[in-house]
Amino acid sequence: RDKAECERLVQDVFVEAYLSLKSYKARGPFPHWLNKIATRVGYKFWKERDKAGQVLPLEDFDAVEKNSDNQIDTGKAAEILHALLDRLPRADRLVLTLMYFEECGSEEIARRTGWSRFAVKMRASRARKKLKKIAEKEKIQEKLEWMR
C-alpha cells in the first residue's frame, strides 16, 4: 500500500537473502528458498507493526461508494481489505495473503510455512470466518458483497 514501505521490505528480503546465502544448500529451487525468506521478513514486519499498534481505523473508509457502473473503486476496496486483514492474527493474515494475493495453493503455503496442508486449509477457513465477522462488526459487510 505504501510504496516506500514496500521498497523497504523488498530491500530487507534481498539483504536477508544475501546474508543467508551461505545456508542455501541447493536441495530445492532457489525461488522457493527466496520465498521462504520473503515470508519470514513479511511475518516479522507484521509482528513489529502489531506491537507498534499501527492499524488504520476503518472509519476512514466509510466514504466508499460505487461508481455509475455500480462498481467499487478497486484501490479503495483494496485499502479496506488490507485494513480488515490488519485486524486478524498474524498467522491468519499470512495464510490469506499467500492464498489470495500471491495465489499460492495449500501445498505451496504448507511448504513455505512449515504447516501441514490440513493446517493450512483449516487456518484459511477460520481466517475467512474471522474476516467476515470483523467486516460485519465494523458494519462494512454490505460494502464488500463483491468479496464472496
N, C-alpha and C positions, 0 to 999 in steps of 0.2 A: 504494500500500500504506500509506504513512504520510500521513494526511490533511493535516498541516501542510506536508509536503514537496510534496504535490500542489497545495495552495493557493499555495505559493511559486512553483511552476513556472507555474501559470496567471497569476499576477501578472507573472512575468517575461515571459511571452508578450505580455500586453497592454502592458506598458511598452515592450518591443521594438517592438511594432506601432505604438504611439503615436510613438515616436522615428523610426520608418521611414516614417511616413505621407507625408512629402514625396516619397518614392521610388515611391509607388503610382501607376501610370500608367493604371489602369482599362482595360487591354487585355484583361484576363481578369476572371473573377468575384472579388469581394472575398474570399469564403470560401477560395478557392484560395490567394490571396496570404497570408491569415492562417494557413492550414495549413502553408505553406512556412516561415513564421516559427516556428510551433509545433514543426515537425520540427527546425529548426535549434537551438531552445532545448533540446529534449529530447536531441538528439545531443550538444550541449555539456555538458549535465548528466551524461550517461553518461560522457563523456570525463573530466570532472573527478572523478567518483566512481571511475572506474577508476584514475586517478592516486593517489587517496587510499586505494585498496585497501579500499573499503567493500563487501565481499561477505559475505553471510550464509553461515555454514557449513551444508552440507546435513545434517550430523549432527543439527541442531536439528529436523529433520523426520522422524526415524526413528519417531516415535510416531504416524504417520498410520495410522489404522485405518478399516475400513469399518463402517458402522452396521448395524443389524439388517436393513435392506432391501438390504444388500450394496452400499451406495453410499458413496463417499468424501466427506467434508465438503468442499464446494466452496471455502470460504475457505482451508482448509489446502492443498488441491490447487493453488489459485492461488498461494499463497506458495511452494510447491515449484517450480511452473513459473517464477515470477519468479526464484527463486534459481538455477535452471538457466540461464535466459536471461542472467543476470548473468555467467555464465562464458563466454559467446560474445563474439567480437569485436564492436565497436560496430556496424559495418555489417550484420552478420548479425542482431544483436539488433533493429536498426532495421527491416529488411525483414520479419522475423517479427512484430514488434509492429504494424506498419502492416497487414500481411496478415491477421493473426488477431484482434488486439484492436480495431483500428479498421476491420476488414473492408474494406480497400481492395483493389481489383483491381490486377493488374500494371501496367496502363496508368496508373492514378492514382499508384501508387508511383513509376513512372518519371517522371511529371511533377513529383512532389514532390521527388525526389532528384536528378534530372538524369541518371539512369542510363537505358540503353536498356531496352526491355521484355524483351529476351532476357537482359540482365544481371540484371534483377530476378528472372526465373524461375530462372536458374542459381544466383544467390545464395541464393534461398529454398530451393531443393533442397539445396544444400550445407549451408545453415544447419540444416535439419531433420535431415540426417545427422549433423552435429556435435552437435546437441542430443540425439539418440538415443544417440550414442557416450558423451557425458558422463553421461547417465542410466544407461547400462549400467556405466560405470566406477564410478559412485557407488553402484551396486547398488540403485538405486531403480526400475529399469525395471518390475519386476513391480507396483509400486505405481501405475504410470502407464499401465496397459494401456488405460484409457479414452481415452488421448491419440491412439490410432491414427488 
